[in-house]
């Protein structure tokens, strides 16, 4: 690995994930400028860590790990669950998501059961996945999300 490789890796993951990271943080702190600043802190942490420790196999999951360390929050952890599920398998992602089920901040957050539904579907647990998507549909106030969640529940119930 050359010295430039970690920097290119950080730039690449930033291009892919920055909008999602900033959006998650903005929901958490209700301030887009602060969300951008926190996301940039995670970027700086990656720029400091990856040249020393090497570029991680799954850069997106690693970025969320750094972000969770810098800005611990249930929403960041939920996003990390998705990234870990993609990188290390749905069972690992589901463990993280299930650990968030009692978080007060996520009690009425439709994306927690939606993430669980996705991960359960990936594991072949169609009945539980459908129930999770129905729960997500009941929680969301967004009509398009509700339609999507109900469609997924129906597909999994068939």
C-alpha positions as CSV (number, residue, x, y, z in Angstrom):
1,X,0.0,0.0,0.0
2,X,1.3,3.4,-0.9
3,X,0.9,6.5,1.4
4,X,-1.7,7.8,-1.0
5,X,-3.9,4.7,-0.8
6,X,-5.5,5.6,2.5
7,X,-6.3,9.1,1.4
8,X,-7.9,7.8,-1.9
9,X,-9.9,5.3,0.2
10,X,-11.2,8.0,2.5
11,X,-12.1,10.2,-0.5
12,X,-13.9,7.3,-2.2
13,X,-16.0,6.4,0.9
14,X,-16.7,10.1,1.5
15,X,-18.1,10.5,-2.1
16,X,-20.3,7.5,-1.5
17,X,-21.6,8.1,2.0
18,X,-21.3,11.8,2.9
19,X,-24.9,12.7,2.0
20,X,-26.3,9.8,4.0
21,X,-24.0,10.5,7.0
22,X,-24.9,14.2,7.0
23,X,-28.6,13.4,6.7
24,X,-28.5,11.0,9.6
25,X,-26.6,13.5,11.8
26,X,-28.9,16.3,10.8
27,X,-31.9,14.3,12.0
28,X,-30.1,13.7,15.2
29,X,-28.9,17.3,16.0
30,X,-31.5,19.3,14.0
31,X,-28.7,21.4,12.6
32,X,-27.3,20.8,9.1
33,X,-24.2,22.9,9.7
34,X,-23.4,21.0,12.9
35,X,-24.1,17.7,11.1
36,X,-21.6,18.6,8.3
37,X,-19.0,19.5,10.9
38,X,-19.5,16.2,12.8
39,X,-19.3,14.3,9.5
40,X,-16.1,16.1,8.6
41,X,-14.7,15.1,12.1
42,X,-15.3,11.5,11.1
43,X,-13.5,12.1,7.8
44,X,-10.5,13.6,9.6
45,X,-10.5,10.7,12.0
46,X,-10.3,8.3,9.1
47,X,-7.6,10.4,7.5
48,X,-5.6,10.1,10.7
49,X,-6.3,6.4,11.4
50,X,-6.2,4.7,8.1
51,X,-2.6,5.6,7.1
52,X,-1.4,4.3,10.5
53,X,-3.6,1.2,10.8
54,X,-4.2,0.4,7.2
55,X,-7.3,0.8,5.0
56,X,-10.1,-1.4,6.5
57,X,-11.7,-4.1,4.3
58,X,-15.1,-2.4,4.6
59,X,-14.5,1.3,4.5
60,X,-18.2,2.3,4.9
61,X,-18.6,0.3,8.1
62,X,-15.3,1.7,9.4
63,X,-16.4,5.2,8.8
64,X,-19.6,4.6,10.8
65,X,-17.5,3.0,13.5
66,X,-15.4,6.2,13.7
67,X,-18.6,8.3,13.6
68,X,-20.2,6.3,16.4
69,X,-17.1,6.8,18.5
70,X,-17.0,10.6,17.8
71,X,-20.8,11.1,18.0
72,X,-22.5,8.3,19.8
73,X,-26.2,8.2,18.9
74,X,-28.8,5.6,18.1
75,X,-29.3,6.9,14.6
76,X,-25.6,6.6,13.8
77,X,-25.6,3.1,15.3
78,X,-28.6,2.1,13.1
79,X,-26.7,3.3,10.0
80,X,-23.7,1.4,11.3
81,X,-25.9,-1.7,11.5
82,X,-26.8,-1.4,7.8
83,X,-23.1,-1.0,6.9
84,X,-22.0,-3.9,9.1
85,X,-24.8,-6.1,7.6
86,X,-23.5,-5.3,4.1
87,X,-19.9,-5.9,5.1
88,X,-20.1,-8.8,7.5
89,X,-23.4,-10.4,6.9
90,X,-27.0,-9.7,7.9
91,X,-26.7,-11.6,11.2
92,X,-24.1,-9.1,12.5
93,X,-26.1,-6.1,11.3
94,X,-29.2,-7.5,13.0
95,X,-27.4,-7.9,16.3
96,X,-26.6,-4.2,16.2
97,X,-30.2,-3.2,15.2
98,X,-31.7,-5.5,17.8
99,X,-29.6,-3.8,20.4
100,X,-31.3,-0.5,19.5
101,X,-34.9,-1.7,20.0
102,X,-35.1,-0.2,23.5
103,X,-33.6,3.1,22.6
104,X,-36.0,5.8,23.5
105,X,-34.9,8.0,20.6
106,X,-35.8,5.3,18.1
107,X,-39.1,4.2,19.7
108,X,-41.2,5.9,16.9
109,X,-38.5,5.9,14.2
110,X,-39.8,3.9,11.2
111,X,-36.3,3.1,9.9
112,X,-35.4,0.8,12.8
113,X,-38.1,-1.8,12.0
114,X,-37.4,-1.2,8.3
115,X,-33.7,-2.0,8.8
116,X,-34.6,-5.0,10.9
117,X,-37.0,-6.1,8.1
118,X,-34.4,-5.8,5.5
119,X,-31.8,-7.8,7.5
120,X,-34.4,-10.4,8.5
121,X,-35.3,-10.9,4.8
122,X,-31.6,-11.3,4.0
123,X,-31.5,-14.1,6.5
124,X,-34.5,-15.8,5.0
125,X,-36.9,-15.0,7.9
126,X,-39.7,-13.8,5.7
127,X,-42.5,-13.8,8.3
128,X,-40.5,-11.8,10.8
129,X,-39.3,-9.5,8.1
130,X,-42.9,-8.9,6.9
131,X,-44.0,-8.0,10.4
132,X,-41.1,-5.6,10.8
133,X,-42.0,-3.9,7.5
134,X,-45.6,-3.6,8.7
135,X,-44.4,-2.0,11.9
136,X,-42.3,0.5,9.9
137,X,-45.3,1.3,7.7
138,X,-47.4,2.0,10.8
139,X,-44.7,4.4,12.2
140,X,-43.9,6.5,9.2
141,X,-45.7,9.7,8.3
142,X,-44.3,9.6,4.7
143,X,-46.9,8.1,2.3
144,X,-44.2,6.9,-0.2
145,X,-42.3,5.2,2.6
146,X,-45.5,3.6,3.9
147,X,-46.3,2.3,0.4
148,X,-42.8,0.9,0.0
149,X,-42.8,-0.8,3.5
150,X,-46.2,-2.3,2.8
151,X,-45.1,-3.6,-0.6
152,X,-42.1,-5.3,1.0
153,X,-44.3,-6.8,3.7
154,X,-46.7,-8.1,1.0
155,X,-43.8,-9.5,-1.1
156,X,-42.4,-11.3,1.9
157,X,-45.8,-12.7,2.9
158,X,-46.4,-14.3,-0.5
